Amino acid sequence: MPRIRKSAPGRQRGASAVEFALVAPIFFLLLFSIVDFGAMMWANLTMQYAVREGARYAVTGQSGLDAQGSRYNAVLDKIRSSSLGVYTMSNAKVETWVNGTSQSSGGAGMFGSAGDIVVIQVTCDWPLLTPVVAAFYQSTGGKYRFSVAATMRNEAF
């Protein structure tokens, strides 16, 4: 009758460390990719909220946020303050239209007059953490490019 040999307990020492070393990079890459996708969605929703707040501020005719009284700078300040830092971190670019006509930055009639339709669009480049997620965005330099907009009609002011 053949004898079954049991392995010595010393031979199993370190096996779990080797298994962890093999699995850990994949696990952490997956974990950080999930965090990256969550941050992308958070940035998008945060900027959508900020642009909506800025557009709401613009259509009410206010300019109290800016010391010089410029509506454009006041609206940008409102968007910046409502964005929780996403505006600055993503190098946001703002475009505005009034009644379908593109507006240049600044100017007295930047957001039109009462009854005009105002569109504010912000394009952002959100930096990504993980190289796997950034690989899907090679055309934008490894950054998640998204655009949010708000359309509103000016109130009587």
C-alpha positions in Angstrom: 0.0 0.0 0.0 1.5 3.3 -1.1 2.0 6.0 1.5 0.5 9.4 0.9 3.0 12.1 1.8 1.8 15.2 3.4 3.7 18.3 2.6 5.6 19.9 5.4 4.0 23.1 6.9 7.1 25.0 6.1 6.6 24.6 2.3 3.4 26.6 2.3 4.9 29.6 4.0 4.9 32.7 1.8 2.3 31.2 -0.7 -0.3 33.8 0.3 2.2 36.6 -0.1 3.0 35.4 -3.6 -0.7 35.1 -4.5 -1.3 38.6 -3.2 1.6 40.0 -5.2 0.1 38.5 -8.3 -3.5 39.6 -7.7 -2.9 43.0 -6.0 -1.9 45.0 -9.1 -5.0 43.9 -11.0 -7.2 44.5 -8.0 -5.9 48.0 -7.4 -6.0 48.9 -11.1 -9.7 47.9 -11.2 -10.4 49.7 -7.9 -8.8 53.0 -9.1 -10.5 52.7 -12.5 -13.9 52.6 -10.7 -12.9 55.6 -8.7 -11.8 57.4 -11.9 -15.2 56.7 -13.6 -16.9 57.9 -10.4 -14.9 61.1 -10.5 -15.7 61.7 -14.1 -19.4 61.5 -13.5 -19.1 63.7 -10.4 -17.2 66.3 -12.4 -19.8 66.3 -15.1 -22.7 66.6 -12.7 -20.9 69.3 -10.7 -20.3 71.4 -13.8 -23.8 70.9 -15.0 -25.0 72.4 -11.7 -22.5 75.2 -11.9 -23.4 76.2 -15.4 -27.1 76.1 -14.6 -26.5 78.4 -11.6 -24.4 80.7 -13.7 -27.1 80.9 -16.4 -29.7 81.5 -13.8 -27.6 84.4 -12.5 -27.1 85.7 -16.0 -30.8 85.8 -17.0 -31.8 87.8 -13.9 -29.6 90.7 -15.0 -27.4 90.6 -11.8 -23.7 91.7 -11.7 -23.2 92.1 -8.0 -20.4 89.5 -7.8 -17.9 91.5 -9.8 -16.4 94.7 -8.4 -16.5 96.4 -11.9 -20.1 95.5 -12.4 -19.4 93.3 -15.5 -22.2 90.8 -16.0 -19.8 88.4 -17.8 -17.2 88.4 -15.0 -20.0 88.0 -12.4 -21.5 85.0 -14.3 -18.0 83.4 -14.5 -17.5 84.0 -10.8 -20.9 82.4 -10.1 -20.0 79.3 -12.2 -16.5 79.1 -10.6 -17.8 79.3 -7.1 -20.6 76.8 -7.7 -18.2 74.2 -9.4 -16.4 73.1 -6.2 -13.0 73.5 -7.9 -13.9 71.5 -11.1 -13.9 74.7 -13.2 -10.3 75.5 -12.3 -9.0 71.9 -12.2 -10.4 71.1 -15.7 -9.2 74.3 -17.5 -12.8 75.1 -18.4 -13.6 77.2 -21.5 -16.9 79.2 -21.6 -18.9 80.0 -24.8 -22.1 82.0 -24.8 -24.8 82.6 -27.3 -27.7 85.1 -27.3 -30.5 84.3 -29.7 -28.3 81.9 -31.6 -25.4 84.4 -32.1 -22.1 83.7 -30.5 -20.9 86.3 -28.1 -17.3 87.4 -27.4 -16.2 87.6 -23.8 -17.0 90.8 -22.0 -19.0 93.6 -23.4 -22.0 95.5 -22.0 -24.7 93.5 -23.8 -23.0 90.2 -23.3 -26.1 88.3 -22.3 -28.7 90.3 -24.2 -31.7 92.0 -22.9 -35.1 91.0 -21.5 -36.7 88.1 -23.4 -33.5 87.0 -25.2 -32.5 83.3 -25.1 -29.1 82.8 -23.5 -27.0 79.7 -23.9 -23.9 79.1 -21.7 -21.7 76.2 -22.7 -18.6 75.1 -20.8 -16.1 72.6 -22.1 -13.8 70.9 -19.6 -10.8 68.6 -19.7 -10.9 66.5 -16.6 -7.6 64.9 -15.6 -7.7 61.1 -15.2 -5.9 59.0 -12.5 -5.4 55.6 -14.0 -3.5 54.8 -17.2 -6.1 52.2 -18.3 -8.9 54.7 -18.3 -6.7 57.4 -19.8 -5.9 55.0 -22.7 -9.5 55.3 -23.8 -9.1 59.1 -24.1 -5.8 59.3 -26.1 -7.3 61.7 -28.6 -7.8 64.3 -25.8 -4.4 63.8 -24.3 -5.5 61.3 -21.6 -8.2 63.7 -20.3 -11.9 63.2 -20.1 -13.4 66.0 -22.3 -17.0 66.9 -21.7 -19.3 69.8 -22.4 -22.3 71.0 -20.4 -24.7 73.7 -21.3 -27.7 75.6 -20.0 -30.3 77.5 -22.0 -32.6 80.1 -20.4 -34.7 83.1 -21.4 -33.8 86.4 -19.9 -36.2 87.8 -17.4 -37.4 91.4 -17.5 -34.8 93.4 -15.7 
